[in-house]
Amino acid sequence: MSRLVKSIVVVAVVGFFVFGSAPLFAQEWSEAQKEVWKNVEAYNELSAKRDLDGFLSYFHDDYSGWYYESAMPGCKESLRKWGSYYFKKTKVLLYDIKPVAIKVHGDFAFVHYYYAQLYKDTKGEEKSSQGRWTDILKKEGDKWLLIGDHGGEMNGEEADD
């Protein structure tokens, strides 16, 4: 696929998430839902900046997550190993996340959301991915910590393959 065609596809995908999904996300959130979402935004921003320690500070010690591409769920320590590798391997150029559902039940919450991102790989090539996540959070003090999640790229494939 030519570079021009790839660029057009990337712009179309990001455009869909930014503009095409606006009515879906045009809802009012309660203060509790906004508080949870603020934490989801914070750890996604730290991930995009490749700040592994900051990112992992939002993970509960008993975290268990299962990515579409993984055969088995992983723990916080396996996330540290894989994260340190991938954070060095790629650079996020642009990303966007959009909430679909946020449910808060006392000190537990779950969030379903979409993501889209543009990034450069180790060869310096621009790539894109988009997918969906479900995050399960537990409130400790004034911070919502990720205790479980599931998700990844839609269909387990990159958009430009």
C-alpha positions as CSV (number, residue, x, y, z in Angstrom):
1,M,0.0,0.0,0.0
2,S,1.4,3.4,-1.0
3,R,2.3,6.0,1.7
4,L,-0.4,8.3,0.3
5,V,-3.1,5.6,0.6
6,K,-1.9,4.7,4.1
7,S,-2.1,8.4,5.1
8,I,-5.6,8.7,3.8
9,V,-6.7,5.6,5.6
10,V,-5.2,6.9,8.9
11,V,-6.9,10.3,8.5
12,A,-10.2,8.6,7.8
13,V,-10.0,6.3,10.8
14,V,-9.0,9.1,13.2
15,G,-11.7,11.3,11.6
16,F,-14.3,8.7,12.2
17,F,-13.4,8.5,15.9
18,V,-13.2,12.2,16.4
19,F,-16.1,13.4,14.3
20,G,-18.3,10.4,13.4
21,S,-18.8,9.3,16.9
22,A,-19.8,12.6,18.5
23,P,-23.5,11.8,18.9
24,L,-22.6,8.5,20.6
25,F,-20.6,10.3,23.3
26,A,-22.8,13.3,23.7
27,Q,-24.2,12.3,27.0
28,E,-24.0,13.8,30.5
29,W,-21.9,12.1,33.1
30,S,-22.5,12.2,36.8
31,E,-19.7,13.6,39.0
32,A,-18.7,10.1,40.0
33,Q,-18.4,9.0,36.3
34,K,-16.4,12.2,35.5
35,E,-14.0,11.4,38.4
36,V,-13.5,7.9,37.1
37,W,-13.0,9.1,33.5
38,K,-10.5,11.7,34.6
39,N,-8.3,8.9,36.0
40,V,-8.7,6.9,32.8
41,E,-7.6,9.9,30.8
42,A,-4.6,10.4,33.2
43,Y,-3.2,6.9,32.7
44,N,-3.8,6.9,29.0
45,E,-1.9,10.2,28.8
46,L,1.0,8.7,30.8
47,S,1.0,5.7,28.5
48,A,1.1,8.0,25.4
49,K,4.0,9.9,26.9
50,R,5.8,6.5,27.6
51,D,6.0,7.3,31.3
52,L,6.0,3.7,32.5
53,D,6.3,4.4,36.2
54,G,3.6,7.1,36.1
55,F,1.4,4.7,34.1
56,L,1.9,1.8,36.5
57,S,1.1,4.1,39.5
58,Y,-2.5,3.8,38.3
59,F,-2.4,0.0,38.6
60,H,-3.5,-1.9,41.7
61,D,-1.0,-4.4,43.0
62,D,-3.6,-7.2,42.4
63,Y,-4.1,-6.1,38.7
64,S,-5.0,-8.8,36.1
65,G,-5.5,-7.8,32.5
66,W,-6.2,-9.8,29.3
67,Y,-5.3,-8.3,25.9
68,Y,-6.9,-9.8,22.8
69,E,-3.5,-10.8,21.5
70,S,-2.4,-12.6,24.7
71,A,-3.0,-16.3,25.4
72,M,-3.3,-15.7,29.1
73,P,-4.1,-12.8,31.5
74,G,-1.1,-10.8,32.8
75,C,-0.3,-9.2,36.1
76,K,1.3,-5.9,37.0
77,E,4.9,-7.2,36.8
78,S,4.3,-8.8,33.4
79,L,2.9,-5.4,32.3
80,R,6.1,-3.7,33.6
81,K,8.3,-6.1,31.5
82,W,6.2,-5.8,28.3
83,G,5.6,-2.1,28.8
84,S,9.3,-1.3,29.2
85,Y,10.0,-3.1,25.8
86,Y,7.1,-1.5,23.9
87,F,7.5,2.0,25.3
88,K,11.0,2.0,23.9
89,K,9.9,0.5,20.6
90,T,7.2,3.0,19.6
91,K,6.4,6.7,19.9
92,V,2.7,7.9,20.1
93,L,2.1,10.8,17.7
94,L,-1.6,11.3,18.4
95,Y,-4.3,9.4,20.3
96,D,-7.9,9.8,21.2
97,I,-10.1,8.0,23.7
98,K,-13.9,8.1,23.8
99,P,-16.1,6.7,26.7
100,V,-19.1,4.5,25.8
101,A,-20.2,3.5,29.2
102,I,-19.1,4.3,32.8
103,K,-20.7,2.5,35.7
104,V,-19.8,3.3,39.3
105,H,-20.8,1.1,42.2
106,G,-19.3,2.3,45.4
107,D,-15.5,2.0,45.3
108,F,-15.6,-0.1,42.0
109,A,-16.2,1.1,38.5
110,F,-16.0,-0.1,35.0
111,V,-15.4,1.8,31.8
112,H,-16.0,0.8,28.2
113,Y,-14.2,3.0,25.7
114,Y,-12.8,3.3,22.2
115,Y,-9.3,4.4,21.3
116,A,-7.5,5.4,18.1
117,Q,-3.8,6.2,17.8
118,L,-1.1,7.1,15.4
119,Y,2.4,6.1,16.3
120,K,5.9,5.6,14.8
121,D,7.6,2.2,15.1
122,T,11.3,1.5,15.4
123,K,11.7,1.9,11.7
124,G,10.2,5.4,11.9
125,E,7.1,4.3,9.9
126,E,3.8,5.8,10.9
127,K,1.1,3.3,11.8
128,S,-2.3,3.4,13.3
129,S,-4.4,1.3,15.5
130,Q,-7.9,1.5,17.0
131,G,-9.8,-0.7,19.3
132,R,-11.8,-1.0,22.5
133,W,-11.1,-1.5,26.2
134,T,-13.0,-2.3,29.3
135,D,-11.2,-1.1,32.4
136,I,-12.2,-2.2,35.9
137,L,-11.2,0.3,38.6
138,K,-11.1,0.3,42.4
139,K,-11.0,3.5,44.4
140,E,-8.2,3.8,46.9
141,G,-8.0,7.1,48.7
142,D,-8.7,9.8,46.0
143,K,-7.4,7.7,43.1
144,W,-9.1,5.1,40.9
145,L,-6.7,2.2,40.3
146,L,-6.9,-0.2,37.5
147,I,-7.5,-3.7,38.9
148,G,-8.5,-5.4,35.7
149,D,-9.0,-4.8,32.0
150,H,-9.6,-6.5,28.7
151,G,-9.3,-5.2,25.2
152,G,-7.0,-4.2,22.3
153,E,-7.1,-3.7,18.6
154,M,-10.4,-4.5,16.9
155,N,-10.2,-7.9,15.2
156,G,-6.6,-8.2,16.6
157,E,-5.2,-6.6,13.5
158,E,-3.5,-3.3,12.7
159,A,-5.5,-1.0,10.5
160,D,-2.7,-0.6,8.0
161,D,-1.9,-4.3,7.4
